[in-house]
C-alpha cells in the first residue's frame, strides 16, 4: 500500500481529507504562498489550487468508476502535478510564470516517491502523468501532435492523463475554463483515433518505433528494415545502483568512465572533458570493428543519453539502454562500498536531472529494478 492510498478518497462519501494531507506531506505545505498568475489561477496560490484539483477529481464519475489502483495513480498525480511550481515560479515583465514546472515536477516527484519506497511501475506512471499534465490543454494544436501522443502513451495512459487534466482545469478559477475542457475532450478523441488512448501505441517492431521518434514525418506503421551491425549497450542509473555488477555478468567489453577517471587520476566532479574524450575514442574503436560493447556511466537524463545514441547509430549500431535502480537505503549502502565512493552531495545534484529512459530512446530499453528485470 502506498502513502497516497491512505488518503485517496473512497466510497461512499469520496471525502478528501486535505488537512491530513497537509500535515503528512511537507512538500504539500511547501506549496503555500507560492503565487500564480491571476489570469489563469484567480483562486489563489498553488496550495489552494492543488487542493481544489483533488476535490474536483474526487467528484468526477469517470474517476470514481476506475479500478482502485488506477484511482490511486491519478490521485497521486493530482497531489504532485504542481510540486515544482515553488522552485520554478518567476516574475517576468510583470507576469507570474512557472515555466518548466512539469518536467522538473516529474523529477521531484520521482525523488519523493523513491525515498518513500513506492513500487517502481506505479511511481513512473505518476511521474509521467506529472510530466505531461499540461499536454491535453494544447496537444491538438501542436504540429507534432501525433508524435507527442505516441510518446506520452509509451510511459502512461492517455485516458488517465485526460482525467488529471480535467480535474486540473476544474480546480481553478479562470476565464478560459470551457476552452480547456474542450481541448481535453479533443485530446481524448485524438488519442482514441491514433490507437493510444489506454495503451502504448504499437509499432511494427522496436526498430520501427526507434526510427519513428528519430525521423520527423515517418510513417508509424512502416516496418523498417534492420541493418544494424552490432549492439551498443548504454548503462543508466545512479551511482551505487548496481550497473557494474550487472555488466560484470554480461561479459561485454566496457567503456567505463570510472575506470578512465582512475587511469587519468581525476574524480567524478570537476572537468570531465578529458574523460569523455577518452571514452568516445574507445567507443569508436569498438564501433569501427562492429563489436558489441557497453558504455558504463550514470547517463541520468535524455539530454546526456541522446548524444551517445547519436554516436552509436552513426556507426550503424543498435542501441540497448539498460537502466538499473536500487532501493534508497540499498543504493547508499552500495555506494559507500564502492572503491571510489561518490559524495552524497554529488548524488543529490545528479538526482536533480534524474529521468528514467523512455522506450522511444532506443531499440531496446531494459529496466533492472532491485536486481529484477521489469517486464513492461
C-alpha positions as CSV (number, residue, x, y, z in Angstrom):
1,X,0.0,0.0,0.0
2,X,1.4,3.4,-1.0
3,X,1.3,6.5,1.1
4,X,-1.2,8.0,-1.3
5,X,-3.7,5.1,-0.9
6,X,-4.1,6.1,2.8
7,X,-5.6,9.4,1.7
8,X,-7.2,8.6,-1.6
9,X,-11.0,9.5,-1.4
10,X,-13.1,6.3,-1.2
11,X,-16.8,5.4,-1.4
12,X,-19.3,6.0,-0.1
13,X,-18.7,9.7,0.6
14,X,-15.5,10.2,-1.5
15,X,-14.3,12.8,1.1
16,X,-10.9,14.4,0.6
17,X,-9.0,15.0,3.9
18,X,-6.9,17.9,2.8
19,X,-5.8,19.0,6.3
20,X,-4.4,15.5,6.9
21,X,-2.6,15.5,3.6
22,X,-1.1,18.9,4.5
23,X,0.1,17.6,7.8
24,X,1.5,14.4,6.5
25,X,3.5,15.7,3.4
26,X,5.9,18.5,3.8
27,X,6.0,19.1,0.1
28,X,2.3,20.0,0.2
29,X,2.9,22.5,2.9
30,X,5.7,24.0,0.7
31,X,3.0,24.9,-1.9
32,X,1.6,27.6,0.5
33,X,2.1,31.2,-0.6
34,X,3.5,30.2,-4.0
35,X,1.8,32.7,-6.3
36,X,0.2,32.1,-9.6
37,X,-0.8,34.3,-12.5
38,X,-4.4,35.5,-11.6
39,X,-5.4,35.4,-15.2
40,X,-5.1,31.6,-15.2
41,X,-5.4,31.0,-11.4
42,X,-7.7,33.5,-9.8
43,X,-8.3,31.0,-7.0
44,X,-5.0,31.9,-5.2
45,X,-1.7,30.2,-4.5
46,X,-0.6,26.7,-5.6
47,X,-1.6,25.1,-2.3
48,X,-5.2,26.3,-2.8
49,X,-5.2,25.1,-6.5
50,X,-3.9,21.6,-5.7
51,X,-6.5,21.2,-3.0
52,X,-9.2,22.3,-5.5
53,X,-7.8,19.9,-8.1
54,X,-8.0,16.9,-5.7
55,X,-11.6,17.9,-4.7
56,X,-12.6,18.2,-8.4
57,X,-11.0,14.8,-9.2
58,X,-13.0,13.1,-6.3
59,X,-16.2,14.5,-7.9
60,X,-15.6,13.0,-11.3
61,X,-17.7,10.0,-12.1
62,X,-15.1,8.7,-14.6
63,X,-12.5,8.7,-11.8
64,X,-14.8,7.1,-9.2
65,X,-15.5,4.1,-11.6
66,X,-11.8,3.4,-12.3
67,X,-10.2,0.3,-10.7
68,X,-8.8,1.2,-7.2
69,X,-5.2,1.1,-8.4
70,X,-5.9,3.5,-11.3
71,X,-7.8,5.9,-9.0
72,X,-4.7,6.0,-6.7
73,X,-2.4,6.7,-9.6
74,X,-4.4,9.7,-10.8
75,X,-4.9,10.9,-7.3
76,X,-1.1,10.7,-6.6
77,X,-0.5,12.7,-9.8
78,X,-3.1,15.3,-8.8
79,X,-1.2,15.8,-5.5
80,X,2.1,16.1,-7.2
81,X,1.3,17.8,-10.5
82,X,2.5,21.2,-9.4
83,X,5.0,20.2,-6.9
84,X,7.8,22.1,-8.7
85,X,6.0,25.3,-9.1
86,X,7.6,27.0,-6.0
87,X,11.0,26.3,-7.4
88,X,10.1,27.4,-11.0
89,X,8.0,30.5,-10.3
90,X,9.4,33.8,-11.5
91,X,8.0,37.2,-12.4
92,X,8.8,38.3,-15.9
93,X,7.5,41.5,-17.4
94,X,5.1,41.9,-14.6
95,X,3.6,38.5,-15.0
96,X,4.0,35.4,-12.8
97,X,5.3,32.3,-14.7
98,X,6.3,28.8,-13.6
99,X,7.8,27.8,-16.9
100,X,9.3,24.3,-16.9
101,X,7.5,23.1,-13.8
102,X,6.1,20.0,-15.5
103,X,9.4,18.2,-16.4
104,X,11.0,19.4,-13.2
105,X,8.0,18.3,-11.2
106,X,8.4,14.8,-12.6
107,X,11.9,14.6,-11.4
108,X,10.9,16.0,-8.0
109,X,8.1,13.5,-7.8
110,X,10.4,10.7,-8.6
111,X,12.8,11.6,-5.7
112,X,9.9,11.9,-3.3
113,X,8.3,8.6,-4.2
114,X,11.7,6.7,-4.4
115,X,12.5,7.9,-0.9
116,X,9.1,6.6,0.3
117,X,9.6,3.2,-1.3
118,X,6.9,3.3,-3.9
119,X,6.5,0.5,-6.4
120,X,8.6,1.4,-9.5
121,X,5.9,0.9,-12.1
122,X,3.3,2.9,-10.2
123,X,5.8,5.6,-9.4
124,X,6.8,6.0,-13.1
125,X,3.2,6.2,-14.2
126,X,2.6,9.0,-11.7
127,X,5.8,10.8,-12.8
128,X,4.8,10.6,-16.4
129,X,1.3,12.0,-15.6
130,X,3.1,14.9,-13.8
131,X,5.5,15.4,-16.7
132,X,2.7,15.6,-19.3
133,X,-0.1,17.0,-17.2
134,X,-0.4,20.2,-19.4
135,X,-0.3,18.4,-22.7
136,X,-4.1,17.8,-23.1
137,X,-4.6,21.5,-23.0
138,X,-2.7,22.2,-26.2
139,X,-1.7,18.9,-27.9
140,X,-4.3,19.1,-30.6
141,X,-2.8,22.4,-31.8
142,X,0.8,21.1,-32.0
143,X,2.4,20.4,-35.4
144,X,3.8,17.2,-33.9
145,X,0.6,16.1,-32.1
146,X,0.9,12.5,-33.3
147,X,4.4,12.1,-32.2
148,X,3.7,13.7,-28.8
149,X,0.6,11.5,-28.2
150,X,2.6,8.4,-29.1
151,X,5.4,9.5,-26.8
152,X,3.1,10.0,-23.9
153,X,1.4,6.7,-24.4
154,X,4.7,4.8,-24.0
155,X,5.0,5.8,-20.3
156,X,1.5,6.4,-19.1
157,X,-2.1,6.0,-20.2
158,X,-3.6,9.0,-22.1
159,X,-7.1,8.3,-20.7
160,X,-5.8,8.8,-17.2
161,X,-3.9,11.9,-18.3
162,X,-7.1,13.3,-19.7
163,X,-8.8,12.7,-16.3
164,X,-6.0,14.5,-14.5
165,X,-6.2,17.4,-16.9
166,X,-9.9,17.7,-16.5
167,X,-9.5,17.9,-12.7
168,X,-6.7,20.4,-13.2
169,X,-9.0,22.6,-15.4
170,X,-11.9,22.3,-12.9
171,X,-9.8,23.0,-9.9
172,X,-9.1,26.7,-10.8
173,X,-10.8,30.0,-11.5
174,X,-10.1,31.3,-15.0
175,X,-11.9,32.8,-17.9
176,X,-10.9,30.0,-20.4
177,X,-12.1,27.0,-18.4
178,X,-14.6,25.9,-21.0
179,X,-11.9,26.1,-23.7
180,X,-9.6,24.0,-21.6
181,X,-12.3,21.3,-21.1
182,X,-13.0,21.3,-24.9
183,X,-9.3,20.8,-25.6
184,X,-9.1,17.9,-23.2
185,X,-12.0,16.2,-24.9
186,X,-10.3,16.7,-28.3
187,X,-7.2,15.2,-26.8
188,X,-9.2,12.1,-25.8
189,X,-10.8,11.7,-29.2
190,X,-7.5,12.2,-31.0
191,X,-5.7,9.6,-28.8
192,X,-8.5,7.2,-29.5
193,X,-8.2,7.7,-33.2
194,X,-4.5,7.2,-33.0
195,X,-4.9,4.0,-31.0
196,X,-3.0,5.2,-28.0
197,X,-5.8,6.2,-25.5
198,X,-5.5,3.5,-22.9
199,X,-2.4,1.5,-24.0
200,X,1.0,2.2,-25.6
201,X,0.9,2.9,-29.3
202,X,2.0,-0.3,-31.1
203,X,4.7,-0.3,-33.8
204,X,5.6,-3.0,-36.3
205,X,8.9,-3.5,-34.5
206,X,11.2,-2.0,-31.8
207,X,13.4,-0.7,-34.6
208,X,10.4,0.9,-36.4
209,X,9.5,2.6,-33.1
210,X,13.0,3.9,-32.6
211,X,13.3,5.3,-36.2
212,X,9.8,6.9,-35.9
213,X,10.8,9.0,-33.0
214,X,14.1,10.0,-34.6
215,X,12.7,10.8,-38.1
216,X,10.1,13.6,-38.4
217,X,7.2,12.7,-40.7
218,X,7.9,9.0,-40.7
219,X,5.0,6.6,-41.1
220,X,4.5,4.8,-37.7
221,X,3.1,1.7,-39.5
222,X,6.1,1.2,-41.7
223,X,8.1,-1.9,-40.9
224,X,11.7,-0.7,-41.0
225,X,14.5,-2.9,-42.3
226,X,17.1,-3.5,-39.6
227,X,20.6,-3.0,-41.0
228,X,22.4,-2.6,-37.7
229,X,25.8,-4.3,-37.4
230,X,26.3,-4.5,-33.6
231,X,24.7,-3.5,-30.3
232,X,25.9,-0.7,-28.1
233,X,24.6,-1.1,-24.5
234,X,24.2,2.2,-22.8
235,X,24.0,1.9,-19.0
236,X,21.9,4.4,-17.0
237,X,21.4,4.7,-13.2
238,X,22.6,6.5,-10.1
239,X,25.9,5.7,-8.6
240,X,25.6,2.6,-6.4
241,X,22.6,1.2,-8.2
242,X,24.4,-1.9,-9.4
243,X,25.3,-1.0,-13.0
244,X,28.8,-2.5,-12.8
245,X,27.6,-5.6,-11.0
246,X,25.0,-6.2,-13.8
247,X,27.6,-5.6,-16.5
248,X,30.2,-8.0,-14.9
249,X,27.7,-10.8,-15.6
250,X,27.4,-10.0,-19.3
251,X,31.0,-10.5,-20.5
252,X,30.9,-7.4,-22.7
253,X,33.9,-5.1,-23.2
254,X,33.2,-1.9,-21.4
255,X,33.9,1.8,-21.9
256,X,33.9,2.7,-18.2
257,X,34.1,6.3,-17.2
258,X,35.0,5.3,-13.6
259,X,38.0,3.2,-15.0
260,X,39.1,6.1,-17.2
261,X,38.9,8.5,-14.3
262,X,41.2,6.2,-12.3
263,X,43.6,6.0,-15.2
264,X,43.6,9.8,-15.6
265,X,43.7,10.5,-11.9
266,X,40.5,12.6,-11.9
267,X,37.4,12.5,-9.7
268,X,33.7,12.3,-10.5
269,X,33.3,16.0,-10.1
270,X,35.0,18.9,-11.9
271,X,36.1,19.0,-15.6
272,X,35.0,15.7,-17.3
273,X,36.1,16.7,-20.8
274,X,39.2,14.6,-21.0
275,X,37.4,11.6,-19.5
276,X,34.6,11.9,-22.1
277,X,37.0,12.3,-25.0
278,X,38.9,9.2,-24.0
279,X,35.6,7.3,-23.6
280,X,34.4,8.3,-27.0
281,X,37.7,7.2,-28.6
282,X,37.3,3.7,-27.0
283,X,33.7,3.5,-28.2
284,X,34.6,4.5,-31.8
285,X,37.2,1.6,-31.8
286,X,34.5,-0.9,-30.9
287,X,32.0,0.6,-33.4
288,X,34.5,0.5,-36.3
289,X,35.1,-3.2,-35.5
290,X,31.3,-3.8,-35.4
291,X,31.8,-5.2,-32.0
292,X,29.2,-5.3,-29.2
293,X,30.2,-3.3,-26.2
294,X,28.8,-1.4,-23.2
295,X,29.2,2.3,-22.1
296,X,29.2,2.3,-18.3
297,X,28.2,5.7,-16.8
298,X,25.3,7.3,-15.0
299,X,23.6,8.8,-18.1
300,X,20.8,10.0,-15.9
301,X,18.8,12.1,-18.4
302,X,17.9,12.1,-22.0
303,X,20.0,15.1,-22.7
304,X,23.1,13.1,-21.7
305,X,22.0,9.9,-23.4
306,X,21.0,11.4,-26.8
307,X,24.5,12.4,-28.0
308,X,25.7,8.9,-27.2
309,X,22.8,7.3,-29.0
310,X,23.6,9.6,-32.0
311,X,27.3,8.5,-31.9
312,X,26.4,4.8,-31.8
313,X,23.8,4.9,-34.5
314,X,26.1,7.0,-36.8
315,X,28.3,3.8,-37.0
316,X,25.3,1.6,-37.7
317,X,24.9,0.1,-34.2
318,X,21.6,-0.8,-32.5
319,X,21.2,0.8,-29.1
320,X,20.1,-1.0,-25.9
321,X,19.7,1.1,-22.8
322,X,19.9,-0.8,-19.5
323,X,18.5,1.2,-16.6
324,X,19.5,-0.1,-13.2
325,X,17.9,1.1,-9.9
326,X,18.2,0.1,-6.3
327,X,16.1,1.0,-3.3
328,X,17.0,4.1,-1.3
329,X,18.9,2.6,1.6
330,X,20.5,-0.1,-0.6
331,X,21.8,2.4,-3.1
332,X,23.6,4.5,-0.5
333,X,25.0,1.4,1.2
334,X,26.3,0.1,-2.1
335,X,27.8,3.5,-2.9
336,X,29.7,3.5,0.4
337,X,31.1,0.1,-0.5
338,X,32.5,1.3,-3.9
339,X,36.2,1.7,-4.4
340,X,35.6,5.3,-5.5
341,X,32.6,6.4,-3.4
342,X,30.6,9.2,-4.9
343,X,30.0,12.0,-2.4
344,X,26.4,12.2,-1.2
345,X,26.2,15.9,-2.3
346,X,27.2,14.8,-5.8
347,X,24.4,12.2,-5.9
348,X,21.9,14.8,-4.7
349,X,22.9,17.0,-7.6
350,X,22.6,14.1,-10.1
351,X,19.1,13.5,-8.8
352,X,18.1,17.0,-10.0
353,X,18.2,15.6,-13.6
354,X,17.1,12.0,-12.9
355,X,15.0,10.7,-15.8
356,X,14.2,7.1,-16.4
357,X,14.7,6.1,-20.1
358,X,11.6,6.1,-22.3
359,X,11.1,3.2,-24.9
360,X,11.4,6.0,-27.5
361,X,15.1,6.4,-26.8
362,X,16.4,3.1,-28.1
363,X,15.6,-0.1,-29.9
364,X,15.6,-1.8,-26.5
365,X,15.2,-0.4,-23.0
366,X,15.6,-2.8,-20.1
367,X,14.7,-1.8,-16.6
368,X,16.5,-3.7,-13.9
369,X,14.8,-2.7,-10.6
370,X,16.2,-4.1,-7.4
371,X,18.1,-6.8,-9.3
372,X,15.0,-8.0,-11.2
373,X,14.0,-7.3,-14.9
374,X,10.8,-5.4,-15.0
375,X,8.6,-6.6,-17.9
376,X,6.6,-3.6,-19.4
